[in-house]
Amino acid sequence: MADQVLIIDDDTRLSAMLADYLSENGFRVRAAATARTGLEEIGRNPPDAVILDIMLPDLDGFETCRRIRMVSAVPVLMLTAKGDETDRIVGLEIGADDYLPKPFNPRELLARLKAVLRRHAMPSADRQRVLRFGRLEIDPSSRKVRIDDRDCPMTGYQFDILVALAENAGRILSRDQLMDLVRGTEQEAFDRSIDVHVSRIRAAIEADPRHPRRIITVRGAGYVFARNQADV
């Protein structure tokens, strides 16, 4: 069955254009003109992905994304003002999986949408094994992270970054290497996105995110995942 996409944008003309384009490319599309209507749609019939505009008439896109993250890990592609770096950083911090500045090329939106859906999909058979590091457990099959059986919620993109780091435990990975491992090369990477996502991962798994002992920054080189916290 085709993936279902929910567009939350009060620009009905743009939503209709996107709906037509995505439908032509195999998606089932619904649209909501307000944040509240979109949230109701997610609660009633959860989509496979959400395209979310920042500028909405009732709640802004940031608050809408926060509310989505309270109830769902659905991939969220956020539409931001062109060139507004602050909006992009905030969007990533609150749980968006990717961003696209307006105006945009529909083909690029399609490519990014397919990428976030792939990242969210069930991992391949060779990545089914549970990764365990002390109290930390990373389960690729269920896409769950736990510490002492307590769930550590994070977005699909953040989960994939954590898996990439954990599978290369003890090895320093540069930001470019992480982006290649997680996103591939088809998308233009946002330079600070990795730093923002790592910060959110630390908040989820570190006892003291300001003094991390699991994901360590190596100045001028990148990040390294410590096999054992005692090794740090």
N, C-alpha and C positions, 0 to 999 in steps of 0.2 A: 504494500500500500504506500502511496506517495506521502512524503513528509508534509505535515501541516504547519503553516507559518501564520502567526498572528502579527499584523501590522498595527501599532498603536501610534497614530499620527493624526492631528486635526486638519492636515492639508488633504482634503478628500480627493482632490485632483491627482496629487502625487500618489496617494494610496491606491487609487484606481489604476494608475499607470503601472505601479509596481505589481499589483495583483494580476494584471493582464500578462506582464512580462514573466513573472514567476510561474503562473499557470501554464504558460507556453513551454516552460522548462521543467514541467513535471511536478510542481508543488500544488498542494491545496492551500488556498489562501483565505483568511478572514481578516476583517479590518475593524478597528475601533477608533472613534474620533476623540475619546477622552480617556484619561488614565483610569478612572473608576470603572468605565465600561470594559476596558481592557483587563483589569484585575478580575472583574466578574467573569469574563470569558475564560481566563486562566483557571479560575476556581471551578467553573462549570464543565469545561471541556479542554483540558490542558493541551497546548500545542507542542510541537516538536522544537520550535524555535520562535523567538520574539524579535521583531524589528521595532525598536523603541526610539521615538524622537524625544529630544530634551525639552523642546518648547511645546507644552500642552496647556489647554485652557484651565484645567482644574488643579492637578498636581504636576510639578515639573518631572522630567524624566528621571532625575536622580532619586527623588522620593519614591517614584513608581518602581524603579529598579530595586530599591531597598525592600519595598513591600513584596515584590516578586520573590526576592531571595529569602524572605521569611517563610515562604510556603513551597518554593520550587527551585530546583537546580537547572531549569530549562535554559538552554543557551540564549543569551541576550546580545544582539547586535545593536549598538546604540548609534544614533545619528546625531552628530555634533555640528556646531558652527564651524565654518571653514577656518582653519588655522588657529583655533582656540585651544592651546595646549592644556590650559587649566581644566577645561571641560573634559578633555580626554583622560587626564590623570584621575580626576574625581570619579569619572565613570568607571574606570578600571578598579579603583579603590573600593567602590561600593558593590562590585560584583558583576559588572558587564564583562562579557567574554571577548568582545572586540568592539571597534568603533569605525565609523566611516564619516568623514566630513562632508557636509553639503556645500555646493552641489556635487553630485557623484555620478559616475558612469554605471548604469544598471548592470553591465557585465562584471564590474568590480564587486558590486554588492552581491551578485550571484556567486562569485568565486569565494568571497568571504563567508557567505551564508553556508555554502557547501563545506567549507573548512571547519567552521565551528560545529557543524553537525557531525562531521567525521571525528573530530576530537571527542565529541560527546558519546559517540557510538561505542558499542562493546569492543574492548580490545581484542586483538588477534590471539589465537591459541597459544602462541609462544610467550604471551605476557599474562597468563592466567595465574601464575604462582603468586602467593601472598608474600610480600616483602616485610620482614620483621627486623626491627632494630630496637632492642631493649623493650620498652613499654609501647613503642610506636609500631603500629601495624598498618600496612598499605595493601589494600586488596583490589587489584586491577579488574577482577571479574565483576565485582559489585560496585567498583569505583567509590569505595568507602575508605576513609582514614579514621583510625581509632587510636586512642591512648587509654590503656586499661579499660577497654570495652566502652569507652565514651567516644561518641562520634565527634569528629572535627570537621565541621562543614566548610566547604570551599567550592569555588566555581569549577567547571569542567577544565578550563584552561589552567587554573592553578593546580588542579589534580595532576594534569599531564606534566607540568613543570616539576612537581614534586617527584613523580615517577621517574622522569628523566634524570633528576639529580640522584635519586636513591639507587637507580640501576647503574649509576656511575660513581657509587660511593667511594670516597677517597681520591677521586680525580677532580682536578679543577676544570670547570667548564666556563668558558667565556659567555658573555651575553649572546654573542652571535651564534655560538654553538648551541646554546639552549633554544634560541629562536629557530634554528634549523631543525633541531630534534623535535620540537613541538609544533611548529607552524609550517615547516617546509619553506620553499623559496618562492611560492606563487604570490605571496602577499608582501606588500611594502611594510616592513616592521616599524613599529613606533619605538624609538630608542629607549625611552624610559619605562616601557610597559613591563619589562622583565623585573626591574627594580620594584615597581609598584606591586606586582603580583607576589614576588618573594616576600615583601613586607607583610602581605595579607596571609601568606602561608605560615610565616613565623608567628603571627598573632594566633593562628589556629593550633600550632603544634609545640611551640616553645614555652617553657615555664616562665621565662623572662624574655619577651621578644626584643627588648632593648639590648640585651646581652645574650645573643643566640649561641647555643652550644650544639645545635644540630646542623643548621645551614649557615655556613661561615662565609663572610665576605673576604676575599683575597684581594687586597688593594691593587688596582691596576690590572687584575687578571680575570676576576669573575667570582664564582661561587664554588664551594666544595661542600658536599654532604658528608658529615662525620659518621663513620660506621658505628663507633661507640662514643657516647658523649664523654667518656673518661679519656678518650684520645685527644680531646681538644684542650 
